[in-house]
Amino acid sequence: MEALRIILKQSSANYRKAGTVDNKMTYPLPIPSTVIGALHNICGYTDYHSMDISIQGKFTSLSKRVYTDYCFLNSALDDRGNLVKVVDPDTFSGAFVKVASAKKSQGNSFKDRITIQVHNEELLQEYCNLKEKSKEIEELKNSEYKKKLEEFKLLKKEITDKKKKEDKKSETFKQLSEEEKKVKLEEEKYKEDFKKFEYESYTKPYSYFQNLVTSLKNYEILNDIFLILHIKANKQTLKDIEENIYNLQSLGRSEDFVEVVECKMVELQEFSRNIRVSKFSMYLKNEDVSDKKIIPLAVDQDHQAGGTKYYLDKNYKLEKNRRIFKKVPVIYSNFIGAKNSSENVKLDYLEILSQDKKQEILVNFL
């Protein structure tokens, strides 16, 4: 069987486990969807090209890295976090100017300047003016605006009562209908004008002010990573990947840069003898493990055959603009054996640097 073998190195990476927040945990190896997505991206594919992959490798250590997490609240609150003014509230841009910070967990007020640290006096004054404008608009709503709507309501009722007394075919009825239509249009215009006034004078400028909450969180980081990927797909897809492999800049996070050590077509071998490998850890297809086509081996008498079971994303389809991922059950193990080759289990030989011999590695496609 022919496959494309890709060997990569990374100084560090985080292959993030979905759902981990305060401590962004990592898988020990990149998951299928991460690899498939990266390969599709470098080839410029916009639709899914079917492929199966084998993922194995090693890392020297796992460490934690502390970082500051920035979170914008859904609305600007007057008493907590950091008051900031963003560059554009309608985009995902993270650019902002810090206005003031609350000093306590409660009892603060940016508007009344209670237990806060001011960072930008001019912007804080703008914020306070907008809060006052909000009160003015609310007072207008409860007085002048409310009174005007009541006038429209009474006028429409008066016209309706007159219409009831007239023949629908009469000229007077037609005149009243026109008058009613005119009143309704005036009412709608008044509402629209007030809404526009509120938006321009308060809603829009106030939307630039937001609350930013910061907290310390952790990344799990794998260090000194060595990866071996085998790709099984049609010839054209493999050719596209081979031609574009040096466009691959990162794997995991955008800052997790990669070095492409090798990318070449290899002929995977059939075998019918016991193969035992422990050099690299790998994801094993759960179905092949259940059928004993590939086996996580015992490390010693106290540690029997086994591994860590994961349900990993492989590829997805769009349903109502949502990504629905296909999950692949796998066993992660670092001591593996097989007695015979099969459709998904093959043998490859990896050249050992600075030596004339080759190292056997098992390949298990997911």
N, C-alpha and C positions, 0 to 999 in steps of 0.2 A: 504493500500500500504506500502511495506517495503522500507526503504531507509537508507542510512548511514549518520549519523549526526556527523559532526566534529566541535568542538569548539576550536578556537584558540585565543591566545593573542599575541599582538606585542607592544613593547614599542614605536616603531616608524616605519613608512614605507612611501614609495612613489610609488604609482601605476600609473606610468607615462602615461600621455596623449600623444599619437603619434603626432609628428609635433611641439611640444613645445621645443624651443631651449634655448633662453636666460633665461627664467624662466620655469624650468621643472615642469609643473603643474601636479597635481595628481587627479585621480578619487577619489571619497569619499569612494569607496569600491573596492577591487580587481575585475578586469573584468573577464568574463568567461574563456578567453584563458589563462590568468595568472594562474587561479586555475587548469584548465584542464591540462595545460602544467606541472605544479608542480606535480600533481598526477601521470601523465604518467611517469615523471622522476623518482619518488621514486619507482615506480613499475618496472622500466627498460623496459617499452614498447618502441618499435621502430616503431610501426604502431598505427593508431588511434583506440582507443576503445570507442565506442559510449557511451555518457553519457549526462544526463541533470542535471543541478545544480541550486540550489536556494542559493542566496547570500544575507546575511543581517548582520547588525552589527552596531557599533557606534564607535566614537572617541571623545576625550575630547577637543582637540584643533588642530588648524592648524598653523604652523609656517613656516618661511622661513630660509633656511640655505645657506649661501654664500660659494662658493667653487671656486677654480681656475681651469679654463678649459684650457687644453693643446691641441693645434691643430697643426699638422704637415702640412706644405704647400706641394703642389705637386712637387715643384722643389726648389733647393737651390738658393735663391736670395741673391745678394751681399749687399743689402741696407736696410734690414728691419728685425724686430723681433729679435729672438735669434738664433745665429748660433750654432748648436750642432752637435756632432758626435754620431751617433747611434751605438748600439752594433751589430745589424744585420738589414740591410735595406730590406731584403727579408721576414721578419717576422713581426708579429703584436706586437712584444715586445716594451714596452715603455721605455726601458733602454737607457740612453744617457748621454753624458758628455757635459756640457755647455762650449762652446769655447769663444764666445764673444756676446755682446749685443749692439744693435743700440740704441743710446741715443735720437735720434729725429725721427719724423714721416717720414722724407725724407731727402735726401742729404747725407746719410751715405754711407760708403764703408768699408766692412771688408777687402777686398784685399788691399786697399790703406790706411787703418787704419784711416779713417775720422770719427770723432764723434762716436767712439765706446768705450765700456768698455771691456777690455781683461780679460778673466777668466782663459784661458789655453794657454800660449804663444807657447808651443811646437805644439799643435794642430792647432793653428792659422797659424803658419809658414807652417805646412803641407798643410793647405787649400790654402795659398798664392802660394806655390810651384805648387800645382795642377792647379791653375788658370793660372800660367805662362806656365805650360805644355800644357794646352789647346790652348794657343796662338801659341806655337811651332808647335803643331799638325796641327792647321789651316793653318799656313804658309807652312808646308810640303804638305798639300793637294793642295794648290794653286801653288806650284812650282814643287818639285821633283815628287810627286805622279801624279799630272796632266800631267806632261811631259811624264812620263812612260806610262800612259794610252794612250796618243796620239801616242806614238811609237807603242804600240800594235795595235792600230786602223789602222795606216798606213801600218804596216806589213800585217795585215789581208786583207786590200784592195789590196795590191800588189799581194798577193797570189791569191785572187779572180779574179783579172784581168788576171793573167796568166792562171788560170783554164778555163776561158772563151775561150781562144785560143786553148785549147787542146781537143782532142777527149775523151769523158768520159770513153771510154774503154781502153784508152792508159795507158802505164805504168807511163808516166810522170804525167798524171792526178791523178793517184793513189798516187804517191809520194807527189804531191802538197796537196792532201787531208789530208795525214798523217801529213805533215808539218803544215797545217792549224789547225788540231786538237791539235797538240803539242803547237802551239802558244796560242790557246784558253785556254788550261790547265794551261800554264804558267801565263796567264793573271788572271785566276781565283785564282790561288795560290797566286799571288802577292796581289790581292785584299783581300783575306782571311788573309794573313800575316799582312797586314797593319791594317785591322779591329781588329785582335787579339792584335796587338801592341797598338792600340788606347784604346781598352777595358782594357787591363792589366795595362797600364801606366797612364790612366786618368779616363775612364768611371766608372770602378769598384771602385777604391779608392774614387772617388768624390761622388759616390752614398751614402757613409756613412755620408756625410755632408748634413744636412737638416736645414730648417728654422722652428723654433718653435714659435708660437704666443700664448700668454697667455691672458686671459681675465677673469674678475669676472662675475660669473653667479649665479643663484639661484635655489635651490630645494625647492619645497613645501613639507613640512613634516607633516603627520598626526601623532598625539601623543596619546598614551594610547588607543590602538585599541582592540576591542573585536569583533570577527567574529563568525557567525554561518553559516555553510555550510551544505546543504543537497544534497546528491548525489543519482541520480537514474540511475541504469545501470543493466546489467545482474549479476547474483549471483557471478560468478567467478571474475568479475572485482571488485565488491564491497569487496569480500574476499581479493583480492590482495591489495587493498587500505588499508583495515583494518590491514592487517598483516605488511604493510610497512609504516604506517603513521608516525612512530617515526624516519623515515629517512628524514622527511620533516624538513629542516633546516631554510629555508627562504621563503618569499613570497613578490614579488615586486622586489627590488634590492637584490643582493647577500648578502648585509650587513643588510637587513631587517629580522632579525631573528624572529622565531616564537616559541611559547610555546604551545604544544598540551595539551589542558585542558581535552578534551574528544573525544573519537571516538567509536561509538557504533551503532549497528543496532537498528532502531526504527520503530514502526508501526504507520504510519501517519493515521490520522482519517478523516472520512467523517463528514460533518456537514450540517445542514439546519436551521441555525439561524444567526442573525447578530453578526459578530465578528469585533471588532474594536481594533487595536493595535497601540501603539505609542512609545513603548520602544526602538525599533530598526528601523533604516532606511534600505531600501532594494531596489533591482532592481526588477521591475515588468515587465512581458512580455507585450509588447505593444498591441499585439493581444488580450490578456486577458483583458486589460484595456478597449480597444475599445468595446469588447463584454460585458463589465461590469461584468466579472467574478471575478475581483478583482478591487478595486477602491481606488485611492488616495483621501483621505478625506479632507474636509475643516478644516483648523486649527481653524478659528474663522469666524465671519461674514464678516470681511474685506479680508480674504484670502480664496478664493474658492478652490475646488478640483483641483489638478494639480500636477506638479512635473517637474523635469528636464529631457528632452529627450536626450538619448545618442544612438549612433549606435556603439555597442561594438563587438569586435572580439570574436568569439567563438572557432571555429576549422578551420583548413586550409587543402587544398590539394596542392600538388606540380604540377606545370605546367611549363615545361622548366626550372627546377631548381629554380623556384620562388614560394614563399608561397602566395597562393591566399586565403585570409581569408573569412569565412562566417560571415557576419555582422548580429547581432541580435538587433533590435530596442527595447529599454527598457525605462521605466519611473522610475526615481529615486525619491523616496518619503519617508517621515518619519512618516506619519500618514495614516494608511491603513485599509481598511475594506472589508468585503465580506459577502454575504448573504447565499451562498451555495458553497459547495465544487464542484470541477470539475476535469478534467483530470490533470491539472497543478496546481490546487489550493487545498491545503490540510491543515489540522490543526495538530500542534504538541504541546506537553506540555514540557516546560523546567523547570527542577527542580531549585528552588530558594535556593541558598546556605544558610545554617543555619536556614532554615524554612521548615515546613512540607507541605507547599502548592506548587502548580505548576503554572507556568505562561503560558498562551496561546500565541502561536506565529503562524502566518500564513506562509505557505510555498508556494512559487510560482516558479516552475521550468522553466528555460530558455532553 
